[in-house]
Amino acid sequence: MRYRILASILAFGLVAAACGGDTSVFDLKVGDCFDDQDLTQIEVATVPTVDCPDLHDNEIYFEYSMNDAAFPGDNATLESAALRCLDEFAGFVGAAYLDSELD
């Protein structure tokens, strides 16, 4: 079974692919930009995507798949995502996560 992990970054005004409207979380891809929404929701089905040259809260900067035979659980998924996404952060931003103002 394949589990898709998307890494997003708080990014104001970074230029990338243009997008707009509400987009299913299953259709997001690297380069898509979106704004935060009601963070009290337990499940999120869509996010408000925006044109990337405009100010925005988040940008998808990395995607990878976990190919475990079975879902490894929430903690293992979060740990894997944190390690892989932090490794990719500096290459996208140009600075290490701890040295960057981006989150």
Secondary structure, 3 states (H helix, E strand, C coil): CCEEEEEEEECCCCCCCCCCEEEECCCCCCCCEECCCCCCCCCCCEEEEECCCCCCCEEEEEEEEECCCCCCCHHHHHHHHHHHHHHHHHHHHCCCHHHCCCC
